[in-house]
């Protein structure tokens, strides 16, 4: 039976009560070519969208712990789905928080999303942008927004992750951090490498779908020890990227 894992040095609040439609799903439902079905951690989804997974508890703890270092500082999330990761950013104290998610243009979707944000305590500090990225990112940046923390988990296809990363870059503070989800995809890894080319330090986290982090200035990412019960592999496209808790790839 799949069991959750969180590294000993990390923790995160339990926010399941905000997601009454969240269930543990059969991994075979996912058809995404980069989905690592062999990792024996629970795959949780919204029952109405059984093929689209949430970040797992291991990944949520990494997101929350890194975001906590930016409590009271501005952030942006690109791709928020039903608000699971958003709730962790709010709980971590990232504020104000811009959320770029085109699905929020649907009134019912937005209403449910807003209820999650209220429950997490972010109704007065979260700004929803029901638009596509990277256009929305540029619009917000040109309007004066600046961010210290970014979480990119939007369109994973083609050049989209790289474009999202580079759209954020001009509007990031001197001390800033960017996290990526689904680094198992070479398209997402291209976003991480784009920030490395811009002078950021980079690292990967060995989780079910892998996470990436880029940072600069007076900050550093939290350490993470991968679940020792799993048989981990490093995709070829991450060669040369250091992985937290492991020897360099």
C-alpha positions as CSV (number, residue, x, y, z in Angstrom):
1,X,0.0,0.0,0.0
2,X,1.3,3.4,-0.9
3,X,2.4,5.5,2.1
4,X,3.1,9.2,2.4
5,X,6.7,10.4,3.1
6,X,8.0,13.7,4.5
7,X,11.7,14.2,5.3
8,X,12.5,14.3,9.0
9,X,13.6,18.0,8.9
10,X,10.4,19.2,7.1
11,X,6.8,19.5,8.0
12,X,3.7,21.2,6.6
13,X,0.1,21.7,7.9
14,X,-2.6,19.3,7.0
15,X,-5.0,21.1,4.7
16,X,-7.1,18.2,3.5
17,X,-10.3,19.6,5.2
18,X,-10.3,22.4,2.5
19,X,-10.6,19.8,-0.3
20,X,-13.6,17.5,0.3
21,X,-13.3,16.1,-3.2
22,X,-9.7,15.0,-2.9
23,X,-9.3,11.3,-3.1
24,X,-6.4,8.8,-3.5
25,X,-6.6,7.6,-7.1
26,X,-5.3,4.8,-9.3
27,X,-2.1,5.8,-10.9
28,X,-3.0,4.0,-14.1
29,X,-5.5,6.8,-14.8
30,X,-2.7,9.1,-15.7
31,X,-1.6,9.0,-19.3
32,X,1.1,11.7,-19.0
33,X,4.4,10.2,-20.4
34,X,6.5,11.6,-17.5
35,X,4.3,10.4,-14.7
36,X,6.4,8.1,-12.4
37,X,3.9,5.4,-11.5
38,X,6.6,3.2,-9.9
39,X,7.1,5.6,-7.0
40,X,5.1,4.2,-4.1
41,X,3.6,7.4,-2.8
42,X,-0.1,8.1,-2.8
43,X,-1.5,9.8,-6.0
44,X,-4.2,12.3,-4.9
45,X,-6.7,14.0,-7.3
46,X,-10.0,15.8,-7.3
47,X,-12.6,13.1,-7.8
48,X,-14.0,15.2,-10.7
49,X,-10.7,15.2,-12.5
50,X,-9.1,11.8,-11.8
51,X,-6.2,12.1,-14.2
52,X,-4.8,15.4,-12.8
53,X,-2.8,14.9,-9.6
54,X,-2.0,17.3,-6.8
55,X,1.5,17.7,-5.5
56,X,2.0,15.0,-2.9
57,X,2.8,15.5,0.8
58,X,6.6,15.2,0.2
59,X,6.4,17.9,-2.4
60,X,4.0,20.0,-0.3
61,X,6.4,20.0,2.6
62,X,9.2,21.2,0.3
63,X,7.0,24.0,-1.1
64,X,5.8,25.0,2.3
65,X,9.2,25.0,4.0
66,X,10.8,27.1,1.3
67,X,7.9,29.5,1.1
68,X,8.1,30.0,4.9
69,X,11.4,31.8,4.4
70,X,9.5,34.4,2.4
71,X,6.7,35.0,5.0
72,X,5.4,38.5,4.5
73,X,7.0,38.9,1.1
74,X,5.4,38.9,-2.3
75,X,4.9,35.8,-4.4
76,X,3.4,34.5,-7.6
77,X,2.0,31.1,-8.5
78,X,1.7,30.1,-12.2
79,X,-0.7,27.3,-12.6
80,X,-2.8,26.6,-9.5
81,X,-5.4,24.0,-10.6
82,X,-7.9,23.7,-7.7
83,X,-5.8,25.6,-5.1
84,X,-4.0,22.8,-3.2
85,X,-0.5,24.3,-3.7
86,X,-2.0,27.8,-3.3
87,X,-3.3,26.9,0.1
88,X,0.2,25.9,1.2
89,X,1.7,29.2,-0.1
90,X,-1.0,31.1,1.8
91,X,-0.4,29.0,5.0
92,X,3.3,29.7,4.7
93,X,2.6,33.4,4.8
94,X,3.6,34.5,1.3
95,X,1.7,37.8,0.9
96,X,0.6,39.4,-1.3
97,X,0.3,36.4,-3.6
98,X,-0.6,36.6,-7.2
99,X,-2.2,33.5,-8.7
100,X,-2.2,33.1,-12.4
101,X,-4.7,30.4,-13.5
102,X,-6.9,30.7,-16.6
103,X,-9.5,28.2,-15.1
104,X,-10.4,30.9,-12.6
105,X,-12.4,32.5,-15.4
106,X,-15.1,29.9,-14.8
107,X,-17.4,31.3,-12.1
108,X,-18.0,28.0,-10.3
109,X,-14.3,27.1,-10.4
110,X,-13.4,30.6,-9.0
111,X,-16.0,30.4,-6.2
112,X,-14.7,27.1,-5.0
113,X,-11.1,28.3,-5.3
114,X,-11.9,31.4,-3.3
115,X,-13.5,29.2,-0.5
116,X,-10.1,27.4,-0.3
117,X,-8.2,30.6,0.0
118,X,-10.5,31.9,2.7
119,X,-10.1,28.6,4.6
120,X,-6.3,28.9,4.4
121,X,-6.4,32.5,5.6
122,X,-5.5,34.3,2.5
123,X,-8.7,36.1,1.4
124,X,-7.2,39.6,1.9
125,X,-3.8,38.9,0.6
126,X,-4.4,36.7,-2.5
127,X,-4.9,38.3,-5.9
128,X,-6.4,36.1,-8.6
129,X,-5.5,36.5,-12.3
130,X,-7.8,34.4,-14.4
131,X,-5.5,34.6,-17.4
132,X,-2.9,32.7,-19.3
133,X,0.8,32.9,-18.7
134,X,3.3,34.2,-19.6
135,X,1.1,37.1,-20.8
136,X,-0.5,37.7,-17.3
137,X,3.0,37.6,-15.7
138,X,4.2,40.3,-17.9
139,X,1.1,42.4,-17.4
140,X,1.4,42.2,-13.7
141,X,5.1,43.0,-13.8
142,X,4.7,45.9,-16.1
143,X,2.0,47.2,-13.7
144,X,4.5,47.3,-10.9
145,X,4.4,43.9,-9.3
146,X,7.6,42.5,-7.9
147,X,8.0,39.0,-6.4
148,X,10.4,37.3,-4.0
149,X,9.0,33.8,-4.4
150,X,7.5,32.0,-7.4
151,X,6.0,28.6,-7.9
152,X,5.7,27.4,-11.5
153,X,3.4,24.5,-12.1
154,X,1.5,25.6,-15.2
155,X,1.6,24.4,-18.8
156,X,4.3,21.7,-19.0
157,X,4.3,21.3,-22.7
158,X,6.9,22.5,-25.2
159,X,8.5,25.8,-24.4
160,X,5.9,26.9,-21.9
161,X,7.9,26.3,-18.7
162,X,10.9,28.2,-20.0
163,X,8.8,31.1,-21.1
164,X,7.1,31.2,-17.7
165,X,10.4,31.3,-15.9
166,X,11.9,34.0,-18.2
167,X,8.7,36.0,-17.9
168,X,9.1,36.1,-14.1
169,X,12.8,36.8,-14.1
170,X,12.7,40.6,-14.8
171,X,10.3,41.2,-11.9
172,X,12.0,39.1,-9.2
173,X,13.6,40.8,-6.2
174,X,17.3,40.7,-5.7
175,X,16.8,38.0,-3.1
176,X,14.4,35.5,-4.7
177,X,13.5,31.9,-5.1
178,X,11.6,30.0,-7.9
179,X,10.3,26.5,-7.4
180,X,9.2,24.2,-10.2
181,X,7.0,21.0,-10.1
182,X,7.3,18.0,-12.4
183,X,11.0,18.3,-13.2
184,X,10.8,14.8,-14.5
185,X,9.7,16.5,-17.7
186,X,12.6,17.9,-19.9
187,X,10.3,20.8,-20.8
188,X,10.0,21.8,-17.1
189,X,13.8,21.3,-16.6
190,X,14.4,23.7,-19.4
191,X,12.7,26.4,-17.3
192,X,15.1,25.6,-14.4
193,X,18.1,25.7,-16.8
194,X,16.9,29.0,-18.2
195,X,17.2,30.6,-14.7
196,X,20.6,29.0,-14.2
197,X,21.7,30.8,-17.4
198,X,20.4,34.0,-15.9
199,X,22.8,33.6,-12.9
200,X,20.6,31.7,-10.4
201,X,21.9,28.8,-8.4
202,X,19.8,25.6,-9.1
203,X,19.1,22.3,-7.4
204,X,16.6,19.5,-7.8
205,X,14.6,17.5,-5.2
206,X,14.1,13.8,-5.7
207,X,10.3,13.4,-5.1
208,X,7.7,11.4,-7.0
209,X,7.6,14.0,-9.8
210,X,10.7,15.9,-8.8
211,X,10.9,19.5,-8.0
212,X,13.4,22.1,-9.0
213,X,14.6,25.3,-7.2
214,X,16.4,28.3,-8.5
215,X,17.6,31.0,-6.1
216,X,19.8,34.1,-5.7
217,X,20.7,36.7,-3.0
218,X,20.4,36.2,0.7
219,X,18.5,32.9,0.8
220,X,19.0,29.2,0.2
221,X,16.6,26.3,-0.3
222,X,15.8,23.8,2.4
223,X,17.5,20.5,2.5
224,X,15.6,17.3,1.7
225,X,16.4,13.6,2.0
226,X,14.6,11.4,-0.5
227,X,12.5,8.6,0.7
228,X,15.0,5.7,1.3
229,X,12.3,3.2,0.7
230,X,12.1,4.1,-3.0
231,X,14.3,3.1,-5.9
232,X,15.2,6.5,-7.3
233,X,16.6,7.3,-10.8
234,X,17.7,10.6,-12.3
235,X,16.4,11.4,-15.8
236,X,19.2,12.1,-18.3
237,X,18.0,15.6,-18.9
238,X,19.0,16.5,-15.3
239,X,22.6,15.5,-15.7
240,X,24.7,18.1,-14.0
241,X,22.0,19.4,-11.7
242,X,22.7,18.8,-8.0
243,X,20.0,16.8,-6.2
244,X,19.3,17.6,-2.5
245,X,20.4,14.7,-0.3
246,X,22.3,12.9,-3.1
247,X,25.6,13.1,-4.9
248,X,25.7,15.4,-7.9
249,X,24.0,14.0,-11.0
